[in-house]
Amino acid sequence: MTKQDKIKKMLDMQKMFIAYERANGVDAEEYFIGEEGHALHNYRQEYMKLAMEVVDMAHSEVGSHRN
């Protein structure tokens, strides 16, 4: 998956989250724990993983390293 693909997926995830939040509201338990089958199941973990991969890819492109 390219950096652009990951960024697009993150944007799609944000749109889904915002739509869900506007329709249903979101409490901390849903956001942090989200049971299997729930729209937010693993949302936070997947989003963070993608974000860190994008950061790593960007650093590789410019030859820097994150600490």
Buried (B, 14 or more C-beta within 10 A) or exposed (E): EEBEEBBEBBEEBEEEBEEBBEEEEBEEEBEEEBEEEEBBBEBBEEBEEBEEBBEEBEEEEEEEEEE
